[in-house]
Amino acid sequence: MKPEPLILAIDNGTQSVRALLFDLHGNIVAKSQVMLEAYFSREPGWAEHEPEGYWQAVCSACQGLWTQPGVDRTLVQAVAVTTQRGTVVNLDRDGKPLRPAITWLDQRRTDTVPPIGAFWRTAFRLARVKNTVDYFRGEAEINWIRAHQPRCGTRPTSSCCCRAT
């Protein structure tokens, strides 16, 4: 009998990364969990995390699956990834992080936001969601980065002024 394909699910949460293998019937075949270091805060209301920590946790969680009895990673036919909401990782052209990740727990805001074109402004007004859109535009992490750390959010560079020293 031919071995059944597996689906790898990776859940990158706030406190841990979980890797799970499912069969095609939705049954859990194996699971592994790696705890994350807590976020850090260089300023009141900030919540940042080193992106490499996320990557290492994903790698470790998957490695934890491959060492379990009966798990054959060559049977993985699909991968699904879920993440915590709204965490931003800025990367350069080579995929290297430019600055610490701003997590969804971060509370920084900005009034400096790029303009929305006339079509979308009218569409949001007619849909009666303009106030909601304006609120989220002010809290969007990338708008804060653009206003306060432009070298780390809009121009790929290998040296960023925003790294913790």
C-alpha positions as CSV (number, residue, x, y, z in Angstrom):
1,M,0.0,0.0,0.0
2,K,1.3,3.4,-1.0
3,P,2.0,5.8,1.9
4,E,-0.5,8.6,2.1
5,P,0.6,12.2,1.4
6,L,0.9,14.6,4.3
7,I,0.1,18.3,4.9
8,L,2.5,20.4,6.9
9,A,0.9,23.2,8.9
10,I,3.1,25.9,10.5
11,D,1.4,28.2,13.1
12,N,3.7,31.1,14.0
13,G,2.0,32.5,17.1
14,T,2.8,35.2,19.7
15,Q,4.3,32.8,22.2
16,S,5.3,29.8,20.2
17,V,5.7,28.2,16.8
18,R,3.9,24.9,16.1
19,A,4.5,22.5,13.3
20,L,1.8,19.9,12.6
21,L,1.5,17.1,10.1
22,F,-1.9,16.1,9.0
23,D,-3.1,13.2,6.8
24,L,-5.6,13.8,4.0
25,H,-8.4,13.0,6.4
26,G,-7.5,15.8,8.8
27,N,-5.9,13.6,11.5
28,I,-2.8,14.8,13.3
29,V,0.1,12.6,12.5
30,A,2.7,14.5,14.5
31,K,3.2,17.8,16.2
32,S,6.0,19.9,17.5
33,Q,6.1,23.2,19.4
34,V,8.9,25.6,20.1
35,M,8.5,28.5,22.5
36,L,9.4,32.0,21.4
37,E,11.4,34.5,23.3
38,A,9.2,37.3,24.6
39,Y,9.0,40.6,22.6
40,F,11.2,43.5,23.7
41,S,10.3,47.1,24.1
42,R,12.9,49.9,23.6
43,E,10.2,52.5,24.0
44,P,6.9,52.6,26.0
45,G,4.2,50.9,23.9
46,W,6.6,49.3,21.5
47,A,6.6,45.5,21.0
48,E,9.4,44.1,18.7
49,H,10.9,40.7,18.1
50,E,14.1,39.7,16.3
51,P,13.0,38.1,13.0
52,E,15.8,35.5,13.1
53,G,14.1,34.2,16.3
54,Y,10.9,33.4,14.3
55,W,12.9,31.7,11.6
56,Q,14.9,29.6,14.0
57,A,11.7,28.5,15.8
58,V,10.1,27.5,12.6
59,C,13.2,25.4,11.6
60,S,13.3,23.8,15.1
61,A,9.6,23.0,15.1
62,C,9.9,21.3,11.7
63,Q,13.1,19.4,12.8
64,G,11.1,18.2,15.8
65,L,8.6,16.6,13.4
66,W,11.2,14.8,11.3
67,T,12.7,13.1,14.4
68,Q,9.4,11.5,15.5
69,P,8.9,7.8,14.8
70,G,7.0,7.0,11.6
71,V,7.3,10.5,10.1
72,D,8.6,10.6,6.6
73,R,9.1,14.2,5.4
74,T,9.2,13.1,1.8
75,L,5.5,12.5,2.0
76,V,4.7,16.2,2.6
77,Q,2.8,17.4,-0.4
78,A,1.5,20.8,0.8
79,V,2.4,23.5,3.4
80,A,0.0,25.9,5.1
81,V,1.2,28.8,7.2
82,T,-0.7,30.9,9.7
83,T,0.8,33.8,11.6
84,Q,0.0,36.3,14.3
85,R,-2.0,39.2,13.0
86,G,-0.3,42.3,11.7
87,T,3.4,41.6,12.5
88,V,5.7,43.4,10.1
89,V,9.1,42.1,9.0
90,N,11.0,44.5,6.7
91,L,13.4,42.7,4.3
92,D,16.1,43.9,2.0
93,R,16.5,42.6,-1.6
94,D,18.3,39.6,-0.4
95,G,15.6,38.6,2.1
96,K,17.6,39.8,5.2
97,P,15.7,41.6,7.9
98,L,16.3,45.4,8.0
99,R,15.0,46.0,11.5
100,P,13.3,44.2,14.4
101,A,9.8,42.9,13.6
102,I,7.0,45.1,14.9
103,T,4.5,42.7,16.5
104,W,0.8,43.0,16.5
105,L,1.0,44.0,20.2
106,D,2.9,47.3,19.3
107,Q,1.0,50.5,20.0
108,R,2.9,53.1,18.0
109,R,0.9,55.3,15.7
110,T,1.5,58.1,13.2
111,D,-0.4,60.9,11.6
112,T,1.9,60.8,8.6
113,V,0.2,58.5,6.1
114,P,0.3,58.4,2.3
115,P,-2.7,59.8,0.4
116,I,-5.4,57.5,-0.9
117,G,-6.4,58.1,-4.6
118,A,-9.7,59.8,-5.4
119,F,-11.3,56.5,-6.6
120,W,-10.6,54.7,-3.4
121,R,-11.5,57.7,-1.2
122,T,-14.9,57.9,-2.9
123,A,-15.4,54.1,-2.7
124,F,-14.6,54.1,1.1
125,R,-16.9,57.0,1.7
126,L,-19.8,55.4,-0.3
127,A,-19.2,52.1,1.6
128,R,-19.4,54.1,4.8
129,V,-16.0,52.7,5.9
130,K,-13.9,55.8,5.5
131,N,-13.5,56.4,9.3
132,T,-12.4,52.8,9.8
133,V,-10.0,52.9,6.9
134,D,-8.5,56.2,8.3
135,Y,-8.1,54.7,11.7
136,F,-6.2,51.7,10.4
137,R,-4.1,53.8,8.1
138,G,-2.8,55.7,11.2
139,E,-1.9,52.6,13.1
140,A,-0.4,50.7,10.2
141,E,3.2,49.7,11.1
142,I,4.6,50.4,7.7
143,N,3.2,54.0,7.9
144,W,5.1,54.5,11.2
145,I,8.3,53.1,9.7
146,R,7.9,55.3,6.6
147,A,7.5,58.4,8.8
148,H,10.1,57.6,11.4
149,Q,12.7,55.1,10.0
150,P,12.5,55.5,6.2
151,R,15.8,53.7,5.6
152,C,14.4,50.6,7.2
153,G,11.0,50.5,5.4
154,T,11.2,51.9,1.9
155,R,14.8,51.5,0.6
156,P,16.6,48.1,0.7
157,T,19.9,48.6,2.4
158,S,22.3,46.3,4.1
159,S,22.9,48.7,7.0
160,C,19.9,49.9,9.0
161,C,19.9,52.7,11.5
162,C,17.2,50.9,13.4
163,R,18.9,47.9,14.8
164,A,19.2,47.6,18.6
165,T,22.8,48.1,19.7
